[in-house]
Amino acid sequence: MPVNADKPHLWKPDIALSVDFYNNWFMQFAPKAYRDTRIATTQQVESALAETANLTNITSALLRKHPEVLPILRMAAAPPIARDRLIGLAGVSPNLVKNMEEKQRIPPRADIATLDAELTKISQIIARLLDKDIFPWLESGQQPTDSEVQRATIVADRLCGAISDPIVRTLIFRRPVAPSAKIHQEA
């Protein structure tokens, strides 16, 4: 039988204690998980900017060579686009996008002609949706300044939110049991 299913008088105090315990845990561990993730994603964004010539060279060849840039490119769009939205807009195989994002590779058995066509569609959608406010050089056609490129790493914040949420959820399952569960197991 569950711990206090037959003790409704304990439910509200249990809930309050559990919420307090979670909030304390969150304040202790979530900020570090977010900061650690942000450092890593900022480095990934800097690398993606370099690999794409500051987003001026997004081609099927580039995506084939660097499939790991795809999540960053999705976050560089205005608005940032979800994986499923990209698949729908580009009309490409979900397997291709999943491999590129989760395994950072091109599907090993992909037909080259189909692959090039799908990567071209992805690159065209991304290029069309890039956030010109974050990347002003795309509209002006001028070479970006160092400070503009540094400012553009704000895309890491977008990516970091998407990455850190699952990290925090994973940490939740590793945290200690709430004190209320221990107290009322004995009652």
mmCIF file of the C-alpha atoms, coordinates in Angstrom:
data_MODEL
# 
_entry.id   MODEL 
# 
loop_
_atom_site.group_PDB 
_atom_site.id 
_atom_site.type_symbol 
_atom_site.label_atom_id 
_atom_site.label_alt_id 
_atom_site.label_comp_id 
_atom_site.label_asym_id 
_atom_site.label_entity_id 
_atom_site.label_seq_id 
_atom_site.pdbx_PDB_ins_code 
_atom_site.Cartn_x 
_atom_site.Cartn_y 
_atom_site.Cartn_z 
_atom_site.occupancy 
_atom_site.B_iso_or_equiv 
_atom_site.pdbx_formal_charge 
_atom_site.auth_seq_id 
_atom_site.auth_comp_id 
_atom_site.auth_asym_id 
_atom_site.auth_atom_id 
_atom_site.pdbx_PDB_model_num 
ATOM 1   C CA . MET A 1 1   ? 0.000  0.000  0.000   1.00 0.00 ? 1   MET A CA 1 
ATOM 2   C CA . PRO A 1 2   ? 1.281  3.537  -0.732  1.00 0.00 ? 2   PRO A CA 1 
ATOM 3   C CA . VAL A 1 3   ? 2.953  5.377  2.117   1.00 0.00 ? 3   VAL A CA 1 
ATOM 4   C CA . ASN A 1 4   ? 0.055  7.561  3.253   1.00 0.00 ? 4   ASN A CA 1 
ATOM 5   C CA . ALA A 1 5   ? -2.843 6.779  0.924   1.00 0.00 ? 5   ALA A CA 1 
ATOM 6   C CA . ASP A 1 6   ? -5.021 5.993  3.939   1.00 0.00 ? 6   ASP A CA 1 
ATOM 7   C CA . LYS A 1 7   ? -3.916 9.104  5.910   1.00 0.00 ? 7   LYS A CA 1 
ATOM 8   C CA . PRO A 1 8   ? -5.475 12.160 4.185   1.00 0.00 ? 8   PRO A CA 1 
ATOM 9   C CA . HIS A 1 9   ? -4.650 14.345 7.193   1.00 0.00 ? 9   HIS A CA 1 
ATOM 10  C CA . LEU A 1 10  ? -0.959 14.003 6.207   1.00 0.00 ? 10  LEU A CA 1 
ATOM 11  C CA . TRP A 1 11  ? -1.352 14.957 2.528   1.00 0.00 ? 11  TRP A CA 1 
ATOM 12  C CA . LYS A 1 12  ? -1.045 18.744 2.783   1.00 0.00 ? 12  LYS A CA 1 
ATOM 13  C CA . PRO A 1 13  ? 1.974  18.707 5.097   1.00 0.00 ? 13  PRO A CA 1 
ATOM 14  C CA . ASP A 1 14  ? 3.593  16.048 2.879   1.00 0.00 ? 14  ASP A CA 1 
ATOM 15  C CA . ILE A 1 15  ? 3.051  18.141 -0.235  1.00 0.00 ? 15  ILE A CA 1 
ATOM 16  C CA . ALA A 1 16  ? 4.407  21.280 1.426   1.00 0.00 ? 16  ALA A CA 1 
ATOM 17  C CA . LEU A 1 17  ? 7.467  19.420 2.726   1.00 0.00 ? 17  LEU A CA 1 
ATOM 18  C CA . SER A 1 18  ? 8.071  17.814 -0.655  1.00 0.00 ? 18  SER A CA 1 
ATOM 19  C CA . VAL A 1 19  ? 7.803  21.154 -2.486  1.00 0.00 ? 19  VAL A CA 1 
ATOM 20  C CA . ASP A 1 20  ? 10.202 22.774 -0.022  1.00 0.00 ? 20  ASP A CA 1 
ATOM 21  C CA . PHE A 1 21  ? 12.639 19.890 -0.372  1.00 0.00 ? 21  PHE A CA 1 
ATOM 22  C CA . TYR A 1 22  ? 12.535 20.078 -4.183  1.00 0.00 ? 22  TYR A CA 1 
ATOM 23  C CA . ASN A 1 23  ? 12.912 23.870 -4.203  1.00 0.00 ? 23  ASN A CA 1 
ATOM 24  C CA . ASN A 1 24  ? 15.954 23.661 -1.920  1.00 0.00 ? 24  ASN A CA 1 
ATOM 25  C CA . TRP A 1 25  ? 17.449 20.916 -4.085  1.00 0.00 ? 25  TRP A CA 1 
ATOM 26  C CA . PHE A 1 26  ? 16.756 22.917 -7.268  1.00 0.00 ? 26  PHE A CA 1 
ATOM 27  C CA . MET A 1 27  ? 18.403 26.057 -5.885  1.00 0.00 ? 27  MET A CA 1 
ATOM 28  C CA . GLN A 1 28  ? 21.475 24.031 -4.953  1.00 0.00 ? 28  GLN A CA 1 
ATOM 29  C CA . PHE A 1 29  ? 21.992 21.976 -8.137  1.00 0.00 ? 29  PHE A CA 1 
ATOM 30  C CA . ALA A 1 30  ? 20.102 23.430 -11.131 1.00 0.00 ? 30  ALA A CA 1 
ATOM 31  C CA . PRO A 1 31  ? 22.109 26.667 -11.482 1.00 0.00 ? 31  PRO A CA 1 
ATOM 32  C CA . LYS A 1 32  ? 25.389 24.731 -11.720 1.00 0.00 ? 32  LYS A CA 1 
ATOM 33  C CA . ALA A 1 33  ? 23.909 22.335 -14.287 1.00 0.00 ? 33  ALA A CA 1 
ATOM 34  C CA . TYR A 1 34  ? 22.735 25.321 -16.328 1.00 0.00 ? 34  TYR A CA 1 
ATOM 35  C CA . ARG A 1 35  ? 26.079 27.160 -16.083 1.00 0.00 ? 35  ARG A CA 1 
ATOM 36  C CA . ASP A 1 36  ? 28.046 24.052 -17.035 1.00 0.00 ? 36  ASP A CA 1 
ATOM 37  C CA . THR A 1 37  ? 25.738 23.459 -19.987 1.00 0.00 ? 37  THR A CA 1 
ATOM 38  C CA . ARG A 1 38  ? 25.964 27.110 -21.039 1.00 0.00 ? 38  ARG A CA 1 
ATOM 39  C CA . ILE A 1 39  ? 29.766 27.014 -21.139 1.00 0.00 ? 39  ILE A CA 1 
ATOM 40  C CA . ALA A 1 40  ? 29.700 23.930 -23.366 1.00 0.00 ? 40  ALA A CA 1 
ATOM 41  C CA . THR A 1 41  ? 26.976 25.289 -25.662 1.00 0.00 ? 41  THR A CA 1 
ATOM 42  C CA . THR A 1 42  ? 28.733 28.650 -26.036 1.00 0.00 ? 42  THR A CA 1 
ATOM 43  C CA . GLN A 1 43  ? 31.825 26.797 -27.245 1.00 0.00 ? 43  GLN A CA 1 
ATOM 44  C CA . GLN A 1 44  ? 29.657 24.797 -29.666 1.00 0.00 ? 44  GLN A CA 1 
ATOM 45  C CA . VAL A 1 45  ? 28.084 27.987 -31.041 1.00 0.00 ? 45  VAL A CA 1 
ATOM 46  C CA . GLU A 1 46  ? 31.506 29.599 -31.505 1.00 0.00 ? 46  GLU A CA 1 
ATOM 47  C CA . SER A 1 47  ? 32.662 26.491 -33.354 1.00 0.00 ? 47  SER A CA 1 
ATOM 48  C CA . ALA A 1 48  ? 29.511 26.435 -35.523 1.00 0.00 ? 48  ALA A CA 1 
ATOM 49  C CA . LEU A 1 49  ? 29.978 30.097 -36.422 1.00 0.00 ? 49  LEU A CA 1 
ATOM 50  C CA . ALA A 1 50  ? 33.544 29.355 -37.491 1.00 0.00 ? 50  ALA A CA 1 
ATOM 51  C CA . GLU A 1 51  ? 32.553 26.255 -39.479 1.00 0.00 ? 51  GLU A CA 1 
ATOM 52  C CA . THR A 1 52  ? 29.764 28.102 -41.316 1.00 0.00 ? 52  THR A CA 1 
ATOM 53  C CA . ALA A 1 53  ? 31.823 31.244 -42.005 1.00 0.00 ? 53  ALA A CA 1 
ATOM 54  C CA . ASN A 1 54  ? 29.569 33.158 -39.596 1.00 0.00 ? 54  ASN A CA 1 
ATOM 55  C CA . LEU A 1 55  ? 26.438 31.560 -41.098 1.00 0.00 ? 55  LEU A CA 1 
ATOM 56  C CA . THR A 1 56  ? 27.249 32.682 -44.637 1.00 0.00 ? 56  THR A CA 1 
ATOM 57  C CA . ASN A 1 57  ? 28.127 29.175 -45.818 1.00 0.00 ? 57  ASN A CA 1 
ATOM 58  C CA . ILE A 1 58  ? 25.294 26.822 -44.897 1.00 0.00 ? 58  ILE A CA 1 
ATOM 59  C CA . THR A 1 59  ? 25.320 24.192 -47.621 1.00 0.00 ? 59  THR A CA 1 
ATOM 60  C CA . SER A 1 60  ? 24.577 20.508 -47.991 1.00 0.00 ? 60  SER A CA 1 
ATOM 61  C CA . ALA A 1 61  ? 28.334 19.854 -48.072 1.00 0.00 ? 61  ALA A CA 1 
ATOM 62  C CA . LEU A 1 62  ? 28.802 21.697 -44.785 1.00 0.00 ? 62  LEU A CA 1 
ATOM 63  C CA . LEU A 1 63  ? 25.900 19.846 -43.141 1.00 0.00 ? 63  LEU A CA 1 
ATOM 64  C CA . ARG A 1 64  ? 27.281 16.527 -44.359 1.00 0.00 ? 64  ARG A CA 1 
ATOM 65  C CA . LYS A 1 65  ? 30.712 17.348 -42.957 1.00 0.00 ? 65  LYS A CA 1 
ATOM 66  C CA . HIS A 1 66  ? 29.421 18.924 -39.701 1.00 0.00 ? 66  HIS A CA 1 
ATOM 67  C CA . PRO A 1 67  ? 26.019 17.433 -38.822 1.00 0.00 ? 67  PRO A CA 1 
ATOM 68  C CA . GLU A 1 68  ? 26.511 18.558 -35.215 1.00 0.00 ? 68  GLU A CA 1 
ATOM 69  C CA . VAL A 1 69  ? 25.764 22.182 -36.183 1.00 0.00 ? 69  VAL A CA 1 
ATOM 70  C CA . LEU A 1 70  ? 22.105 21.477 -36.953 1.00 0.00 ? 70  LEU A CA 1 
ATOM 71  C CA . PRO A 1 71  ? 20.694 22.122 -33.439 1.00 0.00 ? 71  PRO A CA 1 
ATOM 72  C CA . ILE A 1 72  ? 22.632 25.392 -33.312 1.00 0.00 ? 72  ILE A CA 1 
ATOM 73  C CA . LEU A 1 73  ? 21.306 26.427 -36.709 1.00 0.00 ? 73  LEU A CA 1 
ATOM 74  C CA . ARG A 1 74  ? 17.735 25.709 -35.572 1.00 0.00 ? 74  ARG A CA 1 
ATOM 75  C CA . MET A 1 75  ? 18.285 27.969 -32.559 1.00 0.00 ? 75  MET A CA 1 
ATOM 76  C CA . ALA A 1 76  ? 19.766 30.666 -34.806 1.00 0.00 ? 76  ALA A CA 1 
ATOM 77  C CA . ALA A 1 77  ? 16.431 31.031 -36.594 1.00 0.00 ? 77  ALA A CA 1 
ATOM 78  C CA . ALA A 1 78  ? 13.792 33.646 -35.883 1.00 0.00 ? 78  ALA A CA 1 
ATOM 79  C CA . PRO A 1 79  ? 11.854 32.184 -34.270 1.00 0.00 ? 79  PRO A CA 1 
ATOM 80  C CA . PRO A 1 80  ? 13.964 29.251 -33.108 1.00 0.00 ? 80  PRO A CA 1 
ATOM 81  C CA . ILE A 1 81  ? 12.496 26.179 -34.742 1.00 0.00 ? 81  ILE A CA 1 
ATOM 82  C CA . ALA A 1 82  ? 11.821 22.815 -33.205 1.00 0.00 ? 82  ALA A CA 1 
ATOM 83  C CA . ARG A 1 83  ? 13.217 19.682 -34.767 1.00 0.00 ? 83  ARG A CA 1 
ATOM 84  C CA . ASP A 1 84  ? 9.776  18.513 -35.942 1.00 0.00 ? 84  ASP A CA 1 
ATOM 85  C CA . ARG A 1 85  ? 9.021  21.939 -37.434 1.00 0.00 ? 85  ARG A CA 1 
ATOM 86  C CA . LEU A 1 86  ? 12.262 21.803 -39.440 1.00 0.00 ? 86  LEU A CA 1 
ATOM 87  C CA . ILE A 1 87  ? 11.387 18.325 -40.687 1.00 0.00 ? 87  ILE A CA 1 
ATOM 88  C CA . GLY A 1 88  ? 7.967  19.565 -41.794 1.00 0.00 ? 88  GLY A CA 1 
ATOM 89  C CA . LEU A 1 89  ? 9.137  22.827 -43.335 1.00 0.00 ? 89  LEU A CA 1 
ATOM 90  C CA . ALA A 1 90  ? 11.963 21.186 -45.259 1.00 0.00 ? 90  ALA A CA 1 
ATOM 91  C CA . GLY A 1 91  ? 10.003 18.044 -46.097 1.00 0.00 ? 91  GLY A CA 1 
ATOM 92  C CA . VAL A 1 92  ? 12.889 15.798 -45.080 1.00 0.00 ? 92  VAL A CA 1 
ATOM 93  C CA . SER A 1 93  ? 13.238 12.433 -43.406 1.00 0.00 ? 93  SER A CA 1 
ATOM 94  C CA . PRO A 1 94  ? 12.871 12.501 -39.612 1.00 0.00 ? 94  PRO A CA 1 
ATOM 95  C CA . ASN A 1 95  ? 15.608 9.841  -39.527 1.00 0.00 ? 95  ASN A CA 1 
ATOM 96  C CA . LEU A 1 96  ? 18.071 12.229 -41.168 1.00 0.00 ? 96  LEU A CA 1 
ATOM 97  C CA . VAL A 1 97  ? 17.446 15.011 -38.668 1.00 0.00 ? 97  VAL A CA 1 
ATOM 98  C CA . LYS A 1 98  ? 17.416 12.620 -35.707 1.00 0.00 ? 98  LYS A CA 1 
ATOM 99  C CA . ASN A 1 99  ? 20.780 11.136 -36.761 1.00 0.00 ? 99  ASN A CA 1 
ATOM 100 C CA . MET A 1 100 ? 22.295 14.574 -37.262 1.00 0.00 ? 100 MET A CA 1 
ATOM 101 C CA . GLU A 1 101 ? 21.127 15.869 -33.895 1.00 0.00 ? 101 GLU A CA 1 
ATOM 102 C CA . GLU A 1 102 ? 21.274 12.861 -31.608 1.00 0.00 ? 102 GLU A CA 1 
ATOM 103 C CA . LYS A 1 103 ? 24.169 10.926 -33.099 1.00 0.00 ? 103 LYS A CA 1 
ATOM 104 C CA . GLN A 1 104 ? 25.936 13.856 -34.795 1.00 0.00 ? 104 GLN A CA 1 
ATOM 105 C CA . ARG A 1 105 ? 26.251 11.900 -38.003 1.00 0.00 ? 105 ARG A CA 1 
ATOM 106 C CA . ILE A 1 106 ? 24.678 11.384 -41.387 1.00 0.00 ? 106 ILE A CA 1 
ATOM 107 C CA . PRO A 1 107 ? 22.684 8.125  -41.579 1.00 0.00 ? 107 PRO A CA 1 
ATOM 108 C CA . PRO A 1 108 ? 25.246 5.543  -42.705 1.00 0.00 ? 108 PRO A CA 1 
ATOM 109 C CA . ARG A 1 109 ? 23.066 3.964  -45.401 1.00 0.00 ? 109 ARG A CA 1 
ATOM 110 C CA . ALA A 1 110 ? 21.746 7.191  -46.869 1.00 0.00 ? 110 ALA A CA 1 
ATOM 111 C CA . ASP A 1 111 ? 21.421 7.391  -50.622 1.00 0.00 ? 111 ASP A CA 1 
ATOM 112 C CA . ILE A 1 112 ? 23.822 10.169 -51.687 1.00 0.00 ? 112 ILE A CA 1 
ATOM 113 C CA . ALA A 1 113 ? 21.462 11.851 -54.161 1.00 0.00 ? 113 ALA A CA 1 
ATOM 114 C CA . THR A 1 114 ? 18.558 11.837 -51.688 1.00 0.00 ? 114 THR A CA 1 
ATOM 115 C CA . LEU A 1 115 ? 20.861 12.972 -48.899 1.00 0.00 ? 115 LEU A CA 1 
ATOM 116 C CA . ASP A 1 116 ? 22.161 15.944 -50.887 1.00 0.00 ? 116 ASP A CA 1 
ATOM 117 C CA . ALA A 1 117 ? 18.620 16.955 -51.855 1.00 0.00 ? 117 ALA A CA 1 
ATOM 118 C CA . GLU A 1 118 ? 17.428 16.795 -48.237 1.00 0.00 ? 118 GLU A CA 1 
ATOM 119 C CA . LEU A 1 119 ? 20.464 18.617 -46.856 1.00 0.00 ? 119 LEU A CA 1 
ATOM 120 C CA . THR A 1 120 ? 19.950 21.322 -49.476 1.00 0.00 ? 120 THR A CA 1 
ATOM 121 C CA . LYS A 1 121 ? 16.320 21.723 -48.350 1.00 0.00 ? 121 LYS A CA 1 
ATOM 122 C CA . ILE A 1 122 ? 17.438 22.000 -44.718 1.00 0.00 ? 122 ILE A CA 1 
ATOM 123 C CA . SER A 1 123 ? 20.109 24.572 -45.560 1.00 0.00 ? 123 SER A CA 1 
ATOM 124 C CA . GLN A 1 124 ? 17.617 26.653 -47.567 1.00 0.00 ? 124 GLN A CA 1 
ATOM 125 C CA . ILE A 1 125 ? 15.056 26.697 -44.720 1.00 0.00 ? 125 ILE A CA 1 
ATOM 126 C CA . ILE A 1 126 ? 17.717 27.604 -42.165 1.00 0.00 ? 126 ILE A CA 1 
ATOM 127 C CA . ALA A 1 127 ? 19.210 30.359 -44.371 1.00 0.00 ? 127 ALA A CA 1 
ATOM 128 C CA . ARG A 1 128 ? 15.755 31.840 -44.914 1.00 0.00 ? 128 ARG A CA 1 
ATOM 129 C CA . LEU A 1 129 ? 14.914 31.887 -41.200 1.00 0.00 ? 129 LEU A CA 1 
ATOM 130 C CA . LEU A 1 130 ? 18.214 33.063 -39.687 1.00 0.00 ? 130 LEU A CA 1 
ATOM 131 C CA . ASP A 1 131 ? 17.695 35.811 -37.100 1.00 0.00 ? 131 ASP A CA 1 
ATOM 132 C CA . LYS A 1 132 ? 18.929 39.002 -38.777 1.00 0.00 ? 132 LYS A CA 1 
ATOM 133 C CA . ASP A 1 133 ? 18.757 40.902 -35.462 1.00 0.00 ? 133 ASP A CA 1 
ATOM 134 C CA . ILE A 1 134 ? 21.311 38.579 -33.876 1.00 0.00 ? 134 ILE A CA 1 
ATOM 135 C CA . PHE A 1 135 ? 23.356 38.277 -37.072 1.00 0.00 ? 135 PHE A CA 1 
ATOM 136 C CA . PRO A 1 136 ? 23.153 41.773 -38.654 1.00 0.00 ? 136 PRO A CA 1 
ATOM 137 C CA . TRP A 1 137 ? 25.980 41.032 -41.098 1.00 0.00 ? 137 TRP A CA 1 
ATOM 138 C CA . LEU A 1 138 ? 23.680 38.650 -42.967 1.00 0.00 ? 138 LEU A CA 1 
ATOM 139 C CA . GLU A 1 139 ? 21.524 41.580 -44.038 1.00 0.00 ? 139 GLU A CA 1 
ATOM 140 C CA . SER A 1 140 ? 24.270 44.168 -44.536 1.00 0.00 ? 140 SER A CA 1 
ATOM 141 C CA . GLY A 1 141 ? 26.545 41.780 -46.406 1.00 0.00 ? 141 GLY A CA 1 
ATOM 142 C CA . GLN A 1 142 ? 29.541 43.151 -44.516 1.00 0.00 ? 142 GLN A CA 1 
ATOM 143 C CA . GLN A 1 143 ? 32.079 41.176 -42.555 1.00 0.00 ? 143 GLN A CA 1 
ATOM 144 C CA . PRO A 1 144 ? 30.954 40.882 -38.895 1.00 0.00 ? 144 PRO A CA 1 
ATOM 145 C CA . THR A 1 145 ? 32.993 42.602 -36.218 1.00 0.00 ? 145 THR A CA 1 
ATOM 146 C CA . ASP A 1 146 ? 34.490 40.567 -33.393 1.00 0.00 ? 146 ASP A CA 1 
ATOM 147 C CA . SER A 1 147 ? 31.968 42.069 -30.966 1.00 0.00 ? 147 SER A CA 1 
ATOM 148 C CA . GLU A 1 148 ? 29.052 41.145 -33.291 1.00 0.00 ? 148 GLU A CA 1 
ATOM 149 C CA . VAL A 1 149 ? 30.274 37.566 -33.466 1.00 0.00 ? 149 VAL A CA 1 
ATOM 150 C CA . GLN A 1 150 ? 30.739 37.484 -29.684 1.00 0.00 ? 150 GLN A CA 1 
ATOM 151 C CA . ARG A 1 151 ? 27.217 38.879 -29.188 1.00 0.00 ? 151 ARG A CA 1 
ATOM 152 C CA . ALA A 1 152 ? 25.863 36.220 -31.545 1.00 0.00 ? 152 ALA A CA 1 
ATOM 153 C CA . THR A 1 153 ? 26.805 33.525 -29.052 1.00 0.00 ? 153 THR A CA 1 
ATOM 154 C CA . ILE A 1 154 ? 23.537 34.455 -27.335 1.00 0.00 ? 154 ILE A CA 1 
ATOM 155 C CA . VAL A 1 155 ? 22.217 31.603 -29.438 1.00 0.00 ? 155 VAL A CA 1 
ATOM 156 C CA . ALA A 1 156 ? 23.876 29.438 -26.798 1.00 0.00 ? 156 ALA A CA 1 
ATOM 157 C CA . ASP A 1 157 ? 21.228 30.611 -24.323 1.00 0.00 ? 157 ASP A CA 1 
ATOM 158 C CA . ARG A 1 158 ? 18.485 29.328 -26.617 1.00 0.00 ? 158 ARG A CA 1 
ATOM 159 C CA . LEU A 1 159 ? 20.248 26.014 -27.070 1.00 0.00 ? 159 LEU A CA 1 
ATOM 160 C CA . CYS A 1 160 ? 21.186 25.798 -23.420 1.00 0.00 ? 160 CYS A CA 1 
ATOM 161 C CA . GLY A 1 161 ? 17.574 25.968 -22.287 1.00 0.00 ? 161 GLY A CA 1 
ATOM 162 C CA . ALA A 1 162 ? 16.696 23.062 -24.518 1.00 0.00 ? 162 ALA A CA 1 
ATOM 163 C CA . ILE A 1 163 ? 19.704 21.055 -23.312 1.00 0.00 ? 163 ILE A CA 1 
ATOM 164 C CA . SER A 1 164 ? 19.712 21.935 -19.601 1.00 0.00 ? 164 SER A CA 1 
ATOM 165 C CA . ASP A 1 165 ? 16.058 21.058 -18.955 1.00 0.00 ? 165 ASP A CA 1 
ATOM 166 C CA . PRO A 1 166 ? 16.668 17.328 -19.563 1.00 0.00 ? 166 PRO A CA 1 
ATOM 167 C CA . ILE A 1 167 ? 19.872 17.552 -17.524 1.00 0.00 ? 167 ILE A CA 1 
ATOM 168 C CA . VAL A 1 168 ? 17.949 18.997 -14.570 1.00 0.00 ? 168 VAL A CA 1 
ATOM 169 C CA . ARG A 1 169 ? 15.225 16.355 -14.993 1.00 0.00 ? 169 ARG A CA 1 
ATOM 170 C CA . THR A 1 170 ? 17.900 13.641 -14.892 1.00 0.00 ? 170 THR A CA 1 
ATOM 171 C CA . LEU A 1 171 ? 19.384 15.169 -11.737 1.00 0.00 ? 171 LEU A CA 1 
ATOM 172 C CA . ILE A 1 172 ? 15.912 15.175 -10.161 1.00 0.00 ? 172 ILE A CA 1 
ATOM 173 C CA . PHE A 1 173 ? 15.809 11.387 -10.341 1.00 0.00 ? 173 PHE A CA 1 
ATOM 174 C CA . ARG A 1 174 ? 19.216 11.163 -8.680  1.00 0.00 ? 174 ARG A CA 1 
ATOM 175 C CA . ARG A 1 175 ? 18.346 13.431 -5.763  1.00 0.00 ? 175 ARG A CA 1 
ATOM 176 C CA . PRO A 1 176 ? 17.675 12.031 -2.294  1.00 0.00 ? 176 PRO A CA 1 
ATOM 177 C CA . VAL A 1 177 ? 14.154 11.043 -1.258  1.00 0.00 ? 177 VAL A CA 1 
ATOM 178 C CA . ALA A 1 178 ? 12.067 13.833 0.254   1.00 0.00 ? 178 ALA A CA 1 
ATOM 179 C CA . PRO A 1 179 ? 12.098 13.808 4.069   1.00 0.00 ? 179 PRO A CA 1 
ATOM 180 C CA . SER A 1 180 ? 8.288  13.528 4.212   1.00 0.00 ? 180 SER A CA 1 
ATOM 181 C CA . ALA A 1 181 ? 8.434  10.131 2.490   1.00 0.00 ? 181 ALA A CA 1 
ATOM 182 C CA . LYS A 1 182 ? 10.867 8.892  5.130   1.00 0.00 ? 182 LYS A CA 1 
ATOM 183 C CA . ILE A 1 183 ? 8.874  10.324 8.032   1.00 0.00 ? 183 ILE A CA 1 
ATOM 184 C CA . HIS A 1 184 ? 5.529  8.893  7.031   1.00 0.00 ? 184 HIS A CA 1 
ATOM 185 C CA . GLN A 1 185 ? 6.799  5.494  5.963   1.00 0.00 ? 185 GLN A CA 1 
ATOM 186 C CA . GLU A 1 186 ? 7.159  4.786  9.660   1.00 0.00 ? 186 GLU A CA 1 
ATOM 187 C CA . ALA A 1 187 ? 3.787  6.290  10.679  1.00 0.00 ? 187 ALA A CA 1 
# 
